[in-house]
Amino acid sequence: MAPALFGDQVRLSGSRFTSPDPRGVYVAGHVIIGKALSYNGYTLVMGRDLDRDSIRREVDGGDYGDIVAFEEARYREGTSVPRTKLYGLRADGVLLRWTSTSGGWQVTGTSPGFASVKSMALISKTRTYDTFLANTRGGALYTIRIPTTSPMQPVVKPVRTRTWQGFEFLIAQKCGSQGTLLLGVDKDTNTAYLYAVGHANGTATVIQGLGKVPGTFNDPAYFRWASATIDPLAGE
């Protein structure tokens, strides 16, 4: 994210989507600042320098102050009708889905029972569902498949039962044809660890630890870089 783009601190960020721009690259996505959901976009000239005249901001009128995890899922593959959904985890453990309408983002699905979840990473997008990998305060790791149908009825499967409680952020990227490269960020120690995760298959899922990532991870928010046009995720 471009430095000094916002006057106030970003609490949560969805994926940042990039697309070609005649002068470099255009970056856009949604963030939560305080209680507000904000869409923003800007041009990085030659991929590096922020063009402040290109900055675009749109603030949604809703209250997002109780959202503790957040992501944007854009499906653009094949010949299917493109779709964009926002997902958020509320502090009371309710998982929400928003859909864009002419009046702003409207809640089109809710599901309670996720109070133990610490963080979520989008690992799969298809025509009929989105899937997240989530860790819990008790150390478990789960997949949460969310069908695009209504009412929203997530399908939860255990992947691991312990040792995953340390991460406040999970960030995922596609690895190979059906795998996931997963980064876990521990805010208590300002460290991060990398994992290669095979195609999700419950407790049979293969996870290979790739070790500690060099550097200090003390930023207030983290996000996934993605292409605005082709962004396949097939981790589950």
Disulfide bonds with the S-S distance in Angstrom:
none
